[in-house]
């Protein structure tokens, strides 16, 4: 079977932690920010884990 190629678009957006968790940036941080509270915008800065249903797909796309 041939080698899996890494999907570079996903590789740029997702980081793998030392324990193997897949971390991604939060959504809703790019525009329409004036009506969102400062607390809400700060929380968008934090990384979030990739959802359980997407983990298998993302791992394969990263070539893991």
C-alpha positions, 0 to 999 in steps of 0.5 A: 500500500502506498504511503499516506500524504499529509494534507497540508491545510489540516497540518497548518491548522492542527497541533498534536500535543505530547500526549497525542491530543489534537488541538485546534483554534476556536471559531468566531474570532475573525469578524463581527467582534464589536458586539461580543464581550471581551471575556467571550473574545478572550475565550476564543483565543484558547485552543480546543480539542478536535471533537471525538467524531472528527479525530479519526478523519483528522489523524488520517489526514495528518498521516498519523 
